[in-house]
Amino acid sequence: MRISGYQPQYFPRLHYFARILDSDIFEISDHFQFVKAHKYPNGERGPSYQADTVVKLGNGPLVLPISVRHDGSNRTQINETGIAYESRWHEKHKKNFTAAFDRSLRALELLPGLDKLLGRRYKTLAELNIVTIAFALAFVLGEERNATEITVADLNRLLSRADHPFRLRKIAVISETGFPARRDDEDATDWLINMCHYFKVTEYYHGATGAQAYMDFDRFHKADIKTIEQKWNCMQYSQRFLKIGFIRNLSILDLIANEPKEKIWSILQGEK
């Protein structure tokens, strides 16, 4: 059994969904600290994508930020971070989603759902982000008619069926599981190992970007937990605005908008 985990992100990028779908259990770490920007191993800073997504327009990729209520201290949890609707960021996102997808293959299916989803008010960033993950997974699994209403519990019922090609069978929002938040005296490796034991899994599936900074691989080995680095690569698929070339790892919405279900499955399974 394999588990992976990630903070809830806003209409996450393709590698995020590839990791979800290649895990038996995907754990959403909604009680982690909110971080607006990350410092990457190459020294550059960029969005954490906890409150951003990225789409392709005619002049290139565009990062769409959510306005949040945050004191800047990096001590607020994602499931406690409020959303500032007075800036009308959601209206700007609707317009940019329309510009990105209005002539795409599945525009008539996708855009009304996005309009409905963004027309609602959410108490916290985690609540909004989890809704966007569920919405996108509904499309991936062929349940787009119910995408704006689908919950994590609904998804777990869908995932228990064997009519999709992915490993995924369960999504767990960590704050709802009973598994405790990381203590001040508990490092990331100990917390992850304890989480693996809690879910009774033998494999932890992780990314490459920051794993060396927070994971002690020897301790995983001593705990009889195999660590597996994600090596998914995005194949080219149909995109709009061909003059500026193909752009990898956009929001999942770009793939959903431009390809039918069977091709979406192939892309998210990755190059073999």
C-alpha positions in Angstrom: 0.0 0.0 0.0 1.3 3.4 -1.0 0.5 6.8 0.5 1.4 10.3 -0.7 0.5 13.7 0.7 0.4 17.3 -0.2 -0.9 20.6 1.2 -4.3 21.5 -0.5 -3.6 23.6 -3.6 -5.9 25.7 -5.8 -6.8 23.9 -9.0 -3.4 22.1 -8.7 -0.9 21.5 -11.5 -0.6 18.2 -13.4 2.2 16.6 -11.4 0.0 17.0 -8.3 -2.8 15.0 -9.9 -0.4 12.4 -11.3 0.9 11.8 -7.7 -2.6 11.6 -6.3 -3.7 9.0 -8.8 -0.6 6.9 -8.5 -1.1 6.4 -4.7 -3.5 4.0 -2.9 -4.2 6.8 -0.4 -3.7 10.5 -0.9 -3.5 12.5 2.2 -4.4 16.3 2.1 -2.3 18.1 4.8 -4.8 20.9 5.4 -3.4 21.7 8.9 0.0 22.6 7.6 1.2 26.2 7.8 0.1 28.6 5.0 3.0 29.6 2.9 2.5 32.2 0.1 5.9 31.6 -1.6 8.6 28.9 -1.6 12.3 29.2 -2.0 13.3 26.5 -4.5 16.6 24.5 -4.5 18.0 26.7 -7.3 17.6 29.7 -5.0 14.6 31.2 -6.8 11.4 32.1 -5.1 8.0 31.4 -6.5 4.4 30.7 -5.6 3.7 27.8 -3.3 0.5 27.2 -5.2 -1.5 27.0 -2.0 -3.2 30.2 -3.1 -2.4 30.3 -6.8 -2.9 28.4 -10.0 -1.4 28.9 -13.5 -3.2 28.9 -16.9 -2.0 29.5 -20.4 -3.1 32.6 -22.3 -2.1 34.0 -25.7 0.9 35.8 -24.3 2.1 32.9 -22.1 1.4 31.4 -18.6 -0.5 33.5 -16.1 -0.4 32.9 -12.4 -3.8 33.6 -10.7 -3.5 34.5 -7.0 -6.2 34.2 -4.3 -6.4 37.1 -1.9 -6.1 35.8 1.6 -6.3 37.1 5.1 -2.9 36.4 6.6 -0.6 38.1 9.0 2.5 37.2 7.2 3.9 35.2 10.2 3.8 31.8 8.5 2.0 30.5 11.7 -1.5 30.3 10.3 -2.6 26.9 9.2 -4.1 26.5 5.7 -7.4 25.4 7.2 -7.5 28.6 9.3 -6.4 31.0 6.5 -9.3 33.2 5.5 -10.2 34.5 2.0 -10.5 38.2 1.2 -13.4 38.4 -1.2 -13.6 42.2 -1.2 -10.7 42.4 -3.8 -13.0 40.5 -6.3 -10.1 38.1 -7.1 -12.7 35.4 -8.0 -14.3 37.6 -10.7 -10.9 38.1 -12.2 -10.3 34.4 -12.2 -13.6 33.7 -13.9 -12.6 36.1 -16.7 -9.2 34.5 -17.1 -10.6 31.0 -17.1 -13.0 32.1 -19.9 -10.1 33.6 -21.9 -8.0 30.4 -21.4 -10.7 27.8 -22.1 -13.7 29.4 -24.1 -12.6 27.7 -27.4 -11.4 24.5 -25.9 -12.8 21.1 -26.6 -14.7 20.9 -23.3 -15.5 24.5 -22.7 -19.3 24.0 -22.5 -18.8 21.4 -19.8 -16.1 23.1 -17.8 -16.8 26.9 -17.7 -20.3 26.8 -16.2 -19.0 24.6 -13.4 -16.1 27.0 -12.7 -18.5 29.9 -12.7 -20.7 28.2 -10.2 -17.9 27.0 -8.0 -16.3 30.5 -7.8 -19.6 32.1 -7.2 -19.7 30.6 -3.8 -18.0 31.9 -0.6 -15.7 29.7 1.3 -14.6 30.2 4.9 -11.0 29.1 4.5 -8.4 28.6 1.9 -8.3 24.8 2.7 -12.1 24.5 2.1 -11.8 26.2 -1.3 -8.8 24.2 -2.4 -10.3 20.9 -1.4 -13.4 21.8 -3.4 -11.2 22.5 -6.5 -9.4 19.2 -6.1 -12.7 17.3 -5.9 -14.1 19.2 -8.8 -11.1 18.3 -11.0 -11.1 14.7 -9.9 -14.8 14.4 -10.8 -13.9 15.4 -14.4 -11.0 13.1 -14.5 -13.1 10.2 -13.3 -15.9 11.0 -15.8 -18.3 12.5 -13.2 -18.4 16.0 -14.6 -22.2 16.3 -14.3 -21.9 16.4 -10.5 -18.5 18.1 -10.3 -19.6 21.2 -8.5 -21.4 19.3 -5.7 -19.0 16.3 -5.2 -17.4 15.9 -1.8 -14.4 13.9 -0.7 -16.8 11.3 0.7 -18.5 11.1 -2.7 -15.1 10.7 -4.4 -14.1 7.9 -2.0 -17.3 6.0 -3.0 -16.4 6.5 -6.7 -12.8 5.4 -6.2 -13.9 2.1 -4.6 -15.1 1.0 -8.0 -12.6 -0.6 -10.4 -13.6 1.3 -13.5 -10.6 3.6 -13.7 -6.9 2.7 -14.4 -5.4 4.4 -11.4 -4.1 3.1 -8.0 -6.1 5.7 -6.0 -8.8 4.3 -3.7 -9.0 6.8 -0.9 -8.6 10.5 -0.2 -8.0 11.5 3.4 -8.2 15.1 4.7 -5.8 14.8 7.5 -7.6 17.1 10.0 -10.7 14.9 9.7 -8.9 11.6 10.3 -8.0 11.7 14.0 -4.3 11.6 13.2 -2.6 14.4 15.2 -0.9 17.5 13.8 2.8 17.6 14.0 4.1 18.5 17.5 6.7 21.2 18.0 9.2 18.6 19.1 8.5 16.2 16.2 10.4 16.6 13.0 8.9 16.0 9.5 10.4 12.5 9.1 8.9 11.3 12.4 5.5 12.7 11.6 5.5 11.1 8.1 6.6 7.7 9.5 3.9 7.9 12.2 1.4 8.8 9.5 2.4 5.8 7.4 1.9 3.5 10.4 -1.5 5.2 11.1 -2.7 4.4 7.6 -1.0 0.9 7.6 1.0 1.6 4.4 4.5 0.3 3.4 5.4 2.9 0.8 5.7 6.7 1.0 5.5 8.4 -2.4 7.2 11.8 -2.6 8.4 14.6 -4.9 12.0 15.4 -5.7 12.0 19.2 -5.2 12.3 19.5 -1.4 12.4 15.9 -0.2 16.2 16.0 0.7 15.5 19.0 2.9 13.0 17.4 5.2 13.2 13.6 4.8 15.7 11.3 6.5 15.6 8.3 4.2 17.5 6.0 6.5 14.9 6.4 9.2 12.2 5.4 6.7 14.2 2.3 5.8 14.6 1.4 9.5 10.8 1.8 10.0 10.3 -0.7 7.0 8.7 2.0 4.9 9.9 2.2 1.3 10.3 5.7 -0.2 9.5 6.2 -3.8 10.3 9.4 -5.7 7.8 10.6 -8.3 9.3 10.5 -11.8 6.2 11.4 -13.8 6.8 13.3 -17.0 4.2 15.2 -18.9 3.5 14.2 -22.4 2.4 16.8 -24.9 -1.3 17.2 -25.3 -3.7 19.5 -27.1 -3.4 23.1 -25.9 -4.6 26.4 -27.2 -2.4 29.3 -28.3 0.0 27.1 -30.3 2.1 30.0 -31.5 3.8 30.3 -28.1 4.4 26.5 -27.9 3.5 23.8 -25.5 3.7 24.6 -21.7 4.2 21.8 -19.2 2.6 21.4 -15.8 -0.2 23.9 -16.0 -3.3 23.7 -13.8 -5.2 20.4 -14.2 -8.0 22.6 -15.8 -5.9 23.0 -18.9 -5.8 19.3 -19.5 -9.5 18.8 -18.6 -10.5 21.6 -21.0 -8.5 20.3 -24.0 -8.7 16.5 -24.0 -11.3 13.7 -23.7 -11.3 11.4 -20.6 -9.3 8.6 -22.2 -6.4 11.0 -23.2 -6.5 12.6 -19.8 -6.0 9.2 -18.2 -3.1 8.5 -20.5 -1.4 11.9 -19.8 -1.8 11.5 -16.0 -0.3 8.0 -16.1 2.7 9.6 -17.7 5.4 8.5 -20.1 6.4 4.9 -19.8 
